[in-house]
Amino acid sequence: MKVSVTFTAEAIEKVEIVEHTETAGIADPAIAGIPGENAAKK
């Protein structure tokens, strides 16, 4: 899995999934939740 992370000195601003080879349909909910989980933890 390749991700793109945007951050400042104080916090992680954004996490985007750039590329993955996970099984479609099975991993989709987890992959879709990664950026939101990061934002919730700020």
DRENDOKOL-812475 format. One record per atom (N, C-alpha, C, O, CB): residue number from 1; atom name; x, y, z; residue in one letter. Coordinates in nm, 2 decimals. Atoms other than C-alpha are relative to their C-alpha. Glycine has a CB too. Layout:
N
    i  at      c1      c2      c3  aa
  NUM  CA       X       Y       Z   A
...
***
This chain:
42
    i  at      c1      c2      c3  aa
    1   N    0.08   -0.12    0.00   M
    1  CA    0.00    0.00    0.00   M
    1   C    0.09    0.12    0.00   M
    1   O    0.18    0.13    0.08   M
    1  CB   -0.10    0.00    0.12   M
    2   N   -0.07   -0.13    0.00   K
    2  CA    0.13    0.34   -0.09   K
    2   C   -0.09    0.11    0.05   K
    2   O   -0.21    0.11    0.01   K
    2  CB    0.05    0.04   -0.15   K
    3   N    0.08   -0.11   -0.06   V
    3  CA    0.01    0.64    0.10   V
    3   C    0.07    0.14   -0.02   V
    3   O    0.19    0.14   -0.04   V
    3  CB   -0.03   -0.02    0.15   V
    4   N   -0.06   -0.13    0.00   S
    4  CA    0.06    1.01    0.07   S
    4   C   -0.05    0.07    0.13   S
    4   O   -0.16    0.08    0.16   S
    4  CB   -0.05    0.08   -0.13   S
    5   N    0.03   -0.06   -0.13   V
    5  CA    0.08    1.20    0.40   V
    5   C    0.04    0.15   -0.01   V
    5   O    0.16    0.18   -0.05   V
    5  CB    0.08   -0.07    0.11   V
    6   N   -0.03   -0.14   -0.01   T
    6  CA    0.06    1.58    0.44   T
    6   C    0.00    0.04    0.14   T
    6   O   -0.09    0.01    0.22   T
    6  CB   -0.11    0.08   -0.08   T
    7   N   -0.01   -0.03   -0.14   F
    7  CA    0.18    1.71    0.77   F
    7   C    0.07    0.14    0.02   F
    7   O    0.14    0.19   -0.07   F
    7  CB    0.07   -0.11    0.07   F
    8   N   -0.07   -0.12   -0.04   T
    8  CA    0.30    2.02    0.95   T
    8   C    0.08   -0.04    0.12   T
    8   O    0.09   -0.16    0.16   T
    8  CB   -0.10    0.12    0.04   T
    9   N   -0.08    0.03   -0.12   A
    9  CA    0.53    2.05    1.25   A
    9   C   -0.09   -0.05    0.12   A
    9   O   -0.04   -0.11    0.21   A
    9  CB    0.08    0.12    0.04   A
   10   N    0.09    0.03   -0.11   E
   10  CA    0.23    2.01    1.48   E
   10   C   -0.09   -0.12   -0.02   E
   10   O   -0.13   -0.18    0.08   E
   10  CB   -0.09    0.12    0.02   E
   11   N    0.09    0.11    0.01   A
   11  CA    0.01    1.75    1.32   A
   11   C    0.00   -0.06   -0.14   A
   11   O    0.05    0.00   -0.24   A
   11  CB   -0.14    0.05    0.02   A
   12   N    0.02    0.06    0.13   I
   12  CA   -0.07    1.51    1.04   I
   12   C   -0.13    0.06   -0.06   I
   12   O   -0.23    0.06    0.01   I
   12  CB   -0.01   -0.16    0.00   I
   13   N    0.11   -0.07    0.06   E
   13  CA   -0.30    1.70    0.81   E
   13   C   -0.09   -0.08   -0.09   E
   13   O   -0.22   -0.07   -0.08   E
   13  CB    0.05    0.12   -0.08   E
   14   N    0.08    0.08    0.09   K
   14  CA   -0.41    1.45    0.55   K
   14   C    0.07   -0.13   -0.03   K
   14   O    0.20   -0.13   -0.05   K
   14  CB   -0.03    0.08   -0.13   K
   15   N   -0.05    0.13    0.05   V
   15  CA   -0.36    1.08    0.46   V
   15   C   -0.08   -0.05   -0.11   V
   15   O   -0.21   -0.06   -0.10   V
   15  CB    0.00   -0.11    0.12   V
   16   N    0.07    0.05    0.12   E
   16  CA   -0.45    0.95    0.12   E
   16   C    0.06   -0.13   -0.04   E
   16   O    0.18   -0.15   -0.04   E
   16  CB    0.01    0.11   -0.12   E
   17   N   -0.04    0.12    0.06   I
   17  CA   -0.43    0.60   -0.02   I
   17   C    0.03    0.02   -0.15   I
   17   O   -0.06    0.05   -0.22   I
   17  CB   -0.10   -0.12    0.03   I
   18   N   -0.04   -0.03    0.14   V
   18  CA   -0.24    0.64   -0.35   V
   18   C   -0.01   -0.13   -0.08   V
   18   O   -0.06   -0.12   -0.20   V
   18  CB    0.15    0.05    0.00   V
   19   N    0.00    0.13    0.07   E
   19  CA   -0.21    0.27   -0.45   E
   19   C   -0.01   -0.11    0.10   E
   19   O    0.05   -0.11    0.20   E
   19  CB    0.12   -0.01   -0.09   E
   20   N    0.00    0.12   -0.08   H
   20  CA   -0.30   -0.07   -0.31   H
   20   C   -0.03   -0.12   -0.09   H
   20   O   -0.09   -0.10   -0.20   H
   20  CB   -0.10    0.01    0.11   H
   21   N    0.02    0.12    0.08   T
   21  CA   -0.32   -0.43   -0.43   T
   21   C   -0.09   -0.09    0.09   T
   21   O   -0.08   -0.22    0.07   T
   21  CB    0.13   -0.07   -0.04   T
   22   N    0.09    0.08   -0.09   E
   22  CA   -0.57   -0.55   -0.16   E
   22   C   -0.12   -0.05   -0.08   E
   22   O   -0.15    0.01   -0.18   E
   22  CB   -0.04    0.08    0.12   E
   23   N    0.12    0.06    0.07   T
   23  CA   -0.87   -0.76   -0.26   T
   23   C   -0.11    0.09    0.01   T
   23   O   -0.16    0.14    0.11   T
   23  CB   -0.04   -0.14    0.07   T
   24   N    0.12   -0.09    0.02   A
   24  CA   -1.15   -0.54   -0.39   A
   24   C   -0.12   -0.06    0.07   A
   24   O   -0.14   -0.18    0.06   A
   24  CB   -0.03    0.03   -0.15   A
   25   N    0.12    0.04   -0.07   G
   25  CA   -1.46   -0.56   -0.18   G
   25   C    0.02   -0.05    0.14   G
   25   O   -0.06   -0.02    0.23   G
   25  CB   -0.07   -0.12   -0.08   G
   26   N   -0.03    0.04   -0.13   I
   26  CA   -1.29   -0.71    0.12   I
   26   C    0.07    0.11    0.08   I
   26   O    0.04    0.14    0.19   I
   26  CB    0.09   -0.13    0.00   I
   27   N   -0.08   -0.10   -0.07   A
   27  CA   -1.04   -0.44    0.20   A
   27   C   -0.05    0.14   -0.02   A
   27   O   -0.01    0.23    0.05   A
   27  CB    0.14    0.00   -0.06   A
   28   N    0.05   -0.14    0.03   D
   28  CA   -1.24   -0.14    0.06   D
   28   C   -0.05    0.07    0.13   D
   28   O   -0.01    0.19    0.14   D
   28  CB   -0.11   -0.01   -0.09   D
   29   N    0.04   -0.08   -0.11   P
   29  CA   -1.41   -0.05    0.39   P
   29   C    0.11    0.04    0.09   P
   29   O    0.11    0.15    0.15   P
   29  CB   -0.10   -0.09    0.09   P
   30   N   -0.12   -0.03   -0.08   A
   30  CA   -1.08   -0.06    0.58   A
   30   C    0.08    0.11   -0.06   A
   30   O    0.12    0.21    0.01   A
   30  CB    0.09   -0.12    0.03   A
   31   N   -0.08   -0.10    0.07   I
   31  CA   -0.90    0.14    0.32   I
   31   C   -0.07    0.14    0.00   I
   31   O   -0.01    0.24    0.02   I
   31  CB    0.03   -0.04   -0.15   I
   32   N    0.08   -0.12    0.00   A
   32  CA   -1.18    0.40    0.30   A
   32   C    0.00    0.07    0.14   A
   32   O   -0.01    0.19    0.15   A
   32  CB   -0.15   -0.03   -0.04   A
   33   N    0.01   -0.05   -0.13   G
   33  CA   -1.17    0.44    0.68   G
   33   C    0.14    0.06    0.05   G
   33   O    0.14    0.13    0.14   G
   33  CB   -0.04   -0.10    0.09   G
   34   N   -0.14   -0.04   -0.05   I
   34  CA   -0.79    0.51    0.71   I
   34   C    0.01    0.15    0.01   I
   34   O    0.05    0.20    0.12   I
   34  CB    0.11   -0.05   -0.09   I
   35   N   -0.02   -0.15   -0.01   P
   35  CA   -0.80    0.89    0.63   P
   35   C   -0.10    0.05    0.11   P
   35   O   -0.06    0.14    0.19   P
   35  CB   -0.04    0.06   -0.13   P
   36   N    0.09   -0.05   -0.11   G
   36  CA   -1.11    0.94    0.86   G
   36   C    0.05   -0.03    0.14   G
   36   O    0.03    0.05    0.23   G
   36  CB   -0.14   -0.06   -0.03   G
   37   N   -0.05    0.04   -0.14   E
   37  CA   -0.96    0.75    1.15   E
   37   C    0.12    0.09    0.04   E
   37   O    0.13    0.13    0.16   E
   37  CB    0.05   -0.14    0.00   E
   38   N   -0.11   -0.09   -0.04   N
   38  CA   -0.65    0.97    1.13   N
   38   C   -0.06    0.14    0.04   N
   38   O   -0.01    0.20    0.14   N
   38  CB    0.09    0.02   -0.13   N
   39   N    0.06   -0.13   -0.04   A
   39  CA   -0.86    1.29    1.13   A
   39   C   -0.07    0.00    0.13   A
   39   O   -0.06    0.10    0.20   A
   39  CB   -0.10    0.04   -0.11   A
   40   N    0.07    0.01   -0.13   A
   40  CA   -1.06    1.17    1.43   A
   40   C    0.10    0.00    0.11   A
   40   O    0.06    0.04    0.22   A
   40  CB   -0.08   -0.12    0.00   A
   41   N   -0.10    0.01   -0.11   K
   41  CA   -0.74    1.12    1.63   K
   41   C    0.08    0.13    0.01   K
   41   O    0.16    0.14    0.11   K
   41  CB    0.10   -0.11   -0.03   K
   42   N   -0.07   -0.13   -0.01   K
   42  CA   -0.61    1.48    1.57   K
   42   C   -0.03    0.07    0.13   K
   42   O    0.03    0.17    0.15   K
   42  CB   -0.03    0.09   -0.12   K
***
